[in-house]
Amino acid sequence: MHPPVILPTSPAELAALIDHALLSPTLRDAELQAGCALAAKEKVASVCVRPCSVARAKKLLQGSTVKVGTVIGFPQGGHHPDIKLAESARALADGATELDMVINLGWAMDGQYAEITQEVARILELAHRNGALLKVILETAKLPTETKIEICKYLGNIPIDFVKTSTGYAEGGATIEDVKLLRQHSPAAVQVKASGGIRTLEQALAFIQAGATRLGTGSTEALMNAARSHWNAPA
């Protein structure tokens, strides 16, 4: 049985589902500071920053409720498994408590599900040993439906914390159909993160309705302003 859908009923409830993305390749320190300040003000679930920014973001968010997350094997997923593991260890040492890792997409296309699962399992063990969550990015725009289903089945046996749709750097981002697919074929204990192209409140609510319990977006400010207007809440 899959978990019931719980739609947010206030801006604060929406904010608690947002991972604020700060992943631009050209992101400057002033932009990182502004992004972390916004995340702290809105009390989002987390920021998702580049690995080089984890320690800085951790310092900027000290005293807030916002978690620091980062990306592993980003954005193509083809890093050597040992490098992904080392990248994860460095991120955890720098203060990350959420890891969003990209699977090896070539292995996925070749049906090498055991190899994908083995790679993920090593990082999952490391993350959980350090009290961190692991979200696994499928890059759904690049994969056939049956491949996505098989990956969900294999990873659901470990089990990971989240399956995630997209990096935001492929030709397509999250779709309602993919969120429903990932939700349907993952165990109830595995949550779904929709990411890539979420820019409006209507989109955000639709993805939550489809089964997402986290939203990765760089449009947090616009979403929260729309949420306050929608729920007639003060700024």
Protein Blocks (a to p, Z undefined) as FASTA:
>chain_A
ZZdddddfbfklmmmmpccddfbfklcfklmmmmmmmmmmnopabdcddfklmmmmmmmm
goiabdcdddehiaklpacfklmmmmmmmmmmnopabdcddddfklmmnopaklmmmmmm
mmmmmmmmnopacdddeklmlpcfklmmmmmmmmmmmpcfbdcfbeolambdcdfklmmm
mmmmpcfklccddeehiabfklmmmmmmnopabdcdfklmmmmmmmmmmnopaZZ
